[in-house]
Amino acid sequence: TLQKSSIADRRRRRYTLALPGADAIVVHAGLVPHTPLENQPRDAMTTMRSLDETGAPSRLPGATGWAEHRDAGPLVIFGHDAVRGLQRHRS
């Protein structure tokens, strides 16, 4: 039988796609900066476009894109923020 942690991990992986050998991950919307992948909120991975004034994930196309606040981890390939255009940020 699957343990609860394994079930949670499988559910989370439905929202991301790892690219082995490329040190990259694909996600629809975004990842919350400074939050490990295993703790990412589903809403952030599916609806986030920016960070609000408190640094919380937001669906609105705010002034601060989440990607520019990443400071570590694999390359993240994402969509859901076409208004900002192509974003390239180094972590």
Number of C-alpha atoms within 10 A of each C-alpha: 5 7 8 9 10 11 12 12 14 11 12 17 14 10 17 21 14 14 12 8 6 9 11 14 16 18 20 19 23 29 28 22 20 12 11 10 16 11 11 17 15 16 15 21 23 18 17 25 28 26 22 17 11 6 13 13 23 19 17 13 17 14 12 15 19 22 22 14 16 18 12 10 14 15 17 22 17 19 17 17 20 11 8 12 8 9 13 11 11 10 13
